[in-house]
Amino acid sequence: MSAEHLFILGGTRSGKTSFGEALALRLGHAPAYLATAEARDDEMKARVAAHRTARAGRFTTFEEPLDVVGALETAAEAHDLVLVDCLTLWLSNLLEAGRDIEAETARLAEAMRQFGSMRVLVISNEVGLGIVPDNALARAFRDHAGRMNQTIANAASHAYFVAAGLPLVLKGRPPDQL
């Protein structure tokens, strides 16, 4: 039987990562954290360092900007839960690398379906609630993110939308019933 997977969606600073981390620590006996960010400037380097410090001692951290499926397979060898944070940073990395977004998304969704007892908890940003972007790249990003979020939500057993730190159940059971 496949493990239950969780998808957490929300806006910037919505509380989605804090919610996901709390769930991961409650649900996993040996949780891992798969970070997709790349620190390319001083501000992002400071953010990544702060996140590393906050996770220290609570999660085993894997950092992988492109091959999320490969990193999940590696993490599955020693962990019962992997929190992926976040898909929209991963999407940015894939776009910049010229990767096939639909193929990579389908690969991740299929991998989630194939994991045995390891839970995958995926965090992503909802970017389609605002105005239509004024340039082609931003519109492409928004469109890819929307399709990606739909695909991963479909592969997940449970989906939550977080706003103002409060989770709304979109699919599956409430978090306190997991």
N, C-alpha and C positions, 0 to 999 in steps of 0.2 A: 504494500500500500504506500502511496506517495505521501510525503509530508504536506502539511498545510502551509501555503505561502501567503505572505501578506504584502499588500501594496498600499503605500501611504502617499497621499497627494496633498499639496497645499501650496499656498503662495509663499513668497519670501518673508522670512521671520514670522511665519504662522505658528511655529511650535512643532512642526512635523518631525524634525530631527530629534528633539527632546522626547516627544511621544514615542518615536521609533526606538530610540535607545532604551527607554524605560521598558518597553515591551520586550525588546531583545534580551535585556538582562533578566527579566522575569521568566521568559519562555526558554531561554537557552542555558544549558549547563556549562557549555564551553563556547561562548559566542565569539564570533570574529566580526571584524569591521572591514569592509571593502570600500576604500575611499577612491574616488575617481578624479579628484581635483589635481591639477598641476599648478605648482607655484611658479609663476612666470614673472611676477613683479614683487616689489617689496611688500605691498599691502596684502597680496595673496600669500606670500611666504609667512607673514605674521598670522594670518588666519589659519593656515595649515598647521603651523607650530602650536597655536592655541588649541586646535582640535586634537592634535596628537597628545598634548599634555592632559586635556580633559578625559581622553580615552584610556590613558595609561593605567594599567592595573585592572581595568574593567573588561577590555577587549584585546584580542590579538588582532593587530592591524595589518592589512594587506593594502598596498597602494598600487592601483593599476588603472591608467587612463584610457586604455583601448580594449584589451582582451579581458573583459569582465567574465566571460564564460570560462576561460582558462583559469582565471584567479578563483572563481567559485569552485571549479573542479579541484584545485590545489587545496583550498580551504576545507572542502568536504572530507579530506583525508583525516582531519583531526578535530573538526568542529561540528556541532549539531545544529548551529544556526549561524547564518551570515547576513549581516545588515549591509546593504549596498546603498551608499550615499554619495552622489546622487545621480539619477539618470540624466538629468538635464546637463550637468557638467560632462558626463560621458558623451551625450549627444554633441555638445560643442567640440569635444576632442575628435569624435568621429567625423564631423563635418570638416574640421580643419585638416584632418588626415586624408580626406577624400574617400572615405569608406562608404560602402553601400549601407545606408541607414536601415532600410527595410530588412535586408538580409541579416544584419547584426542584431536587430530587434527580434526577428523571428528566431534566430539562434539562441538568444537569451530566453525567450518564452519557451522554446522546446527544451532547453536545459532545465528550466524550472520544473517542467512536467516530468522530467526523467529522474530527478533526485529522489533517492529513496527516503531515508529518515531525516535528512538535513532540511531544516526550514530555511527559506530565503525570504528576507524582509527587504523590500525595495522602496526607496524614497525618491520622489520626483516632484518637480515644481509644476503647478498648473499655470500655464502662461497664456491661455486663451481667453481669459475673462476680461482683458483690457481692450484698448483701442487697437485697430488694425495698424501694424507697424508701417512706417513710411518708406521702407526700403526693401528690396527683394531678398536680401540675406536674412533680415529679421523676420520677414513673412515666411520664408522657407523654414527657418528654425522653429517658429511657432507651429507651422503645419506638421513638421516632422515630430515635434514634441507631442502634439495632440494625437497623432496616429500611434506613436510609441507608447504613450500612456494607455491608450485603449487596448493595445495588444498585450501589454504586461498586466493590466487590470483583468483582462480575460483569462490569463494564465494563472492568476492568483486565486486562492480560495476565499480570501477576505480582502476588502478594500475599504480604506478610510479617507475621508477628506478632513483636513485639520485647518481650522480658522480660529484665530485668537486663542490658540492653545487647546481648543476643544475639538475632539474627534467626532465626526459624523459617520455613521456606518453607511457605506454605499453597497456593500456586498458581504455576506457571511454573518458571523456572530459578533456581538459587541466585544470589545477588547477584554472586559472583565470576565468573559465566559470562555476565553481561550485557555 
